[in-house]
Amino acid sequence: ATDLLAVIEFIADEFPEAPVTLKAEGSVVAGAVFAACLSGKVSNAEIETEGLSFEDGSLPLVPGILQYGDMEFWMGKMKA
């Protein structure tokens, strides 16, 4: 997530008038969602999370993440 966040921030700073679109699928979706939540500079996200969750182990291990919520919770935070 921190690597993706750095890329998002760089692009947003270099091209402040351009919208930033984030696209992700597969095992990288968790990092993409976290980066979008942290950045606030993503204007559009196309992130395919269907069938992926921390609870069932289909996403990489993030210790303690389920105390906050699974992928639906984080997708909601990204859109806020």
C-alpha positions in Angstrom: 0.0 0.0 0.0 2.8 2.4 0.8 4.4 1.9 -2.6 1.1 2.5 -4.4 0.4 5.5 -2.2 3.8 7.0 -3.2 2.9 6.6 -6.9 -0.5 8.1 -6.4 0.9 11.1 -4.5 3.7 11.6 -7.2 1.2 11.6 -10.1 -1.2 13.8 -8.3 1.5 16.3 -7.4 3.0 16.3 -11.0 -0.4 16.6 -12.7 -2.6 18.5 -10.2 -5.4 19.2 -12.8 -5.6 15.6 -14.0 -7.9 13.1 -12.3 -6.2 10.1 -10.7 -7.9 6.7 -11.6 -6.8 3.6 -9.7 -7.4 0.2 -11.3 -6.7 -3.1 -9.5 -7.7 -6.7 -9.4 -6.4 -9.9 -7.7 -4.2 -10.0 -4.7 -3.1 -6.3 -5.0 -6.7 -5.0 -4.3 -6.1 -4.7 -0.6 -3.0 -2.5 -1.1 -4.9 -0.4 -3.7 -7.9 0.2 -1.4 -5.6 1.1 1.5 -3.6 3.5 -0.7 -6.8 5.1 -1.9 -8.0 5.5 1.7 -4.7 7.1 2.8 -4.3 9.4 -0.2 -7.6 11.2 -0.7 -6.3 12.1 -4.2 -8.0 9.2 -6.1 -10.9 10.6 -8.1 -12.0 7.3 -9.6 -11.4 3.7 -8.6 -12.0 0.5 -10.5 -11.1 -2.1 -8.0 -12.5 -5.6 -8.4 -13.0 -7.1 -4.9 -15.8 -9.6 -5.6 -15.1 -12.9 -3.9 -12.0 -11.6 -2.1 -11.9 -11.2 1.7 -9.4 -11.2 4.5 -11.7 -13.6 6.5 -11.5 -16.5 4.0 -7.8 -16.0 3.3 -8.2 -14.9 -0.4 -6.4 -11.7 0.4 -2.9 -11.4 1.9 -2.6 -11.6 5.7 -3.0 -8.2 7.4 -2.7 -8.8 11.1 -5.6 -7.4 13.1 -7.5 -6.1 10.1 -10.8 -7.9 10.8 -11.2 -6.0 14.1 -12.1 -3.1 11.8 -13.8 -4.9 9.0 -13.4 -6.9 5.9 -13.2 -5.6 2.3 -16.7 -4.0 2.2 -15.7 -1.8 5.2 -12.5 -0.6 3.5 -14.2 0.0 0.2 -16.7 2.2 2.0 -13.8 4.1 3.6 -12.2 4.6 0.2 -15.5 6.2 -1.2 -16.0 8.5 1.8 
